[in-house]
Amino acid sequence: MELKDNWDEKSAMQVLRHPTVDAKLWAEAVEWLILYGPDETRELLLQASGTATHECFPNLQAKGYAADGQPCYNVEDLAKNLQISRDEAETMIKEKEKSHQIHHFIDEKDTMKVQ
């Protein structure tokens, strides 16, 4: 069963509100809401994700921005900040692409550059 079919807005929001939910389940609910939830919920979660990324990985800098305004990172920079190999980072991204049925690798020439 695909991620999209595992959740709906009501069940994902119930998980987010639960005071003692398992971290993995919580992360899956957030992931579903970011991908398939209502626009205003998606925007709030993306803002929170950006803040958390900056706080947890202050050395990780976006190399550009996608057409939808989301930051784009260099795979080597991601791997270094996550303390994993480039191959592991690429594998993780490819698994997310398959699971989400969304292309996550963006060619650098297709991004808006950071000034």
Buried (B, 14 or more C-beta within 10 A) or exposed (E): EEBEEEBEEEEBBEBBEEEEBEEEEBEBBBBBBBBBBEEEBBEBBBEEBEEEBEEEBEEBEBBBBBEEEEBBBBBEBBBBBEEEEBEEBBEBBEEBEEEBEEEEEBEEEEBEEEE
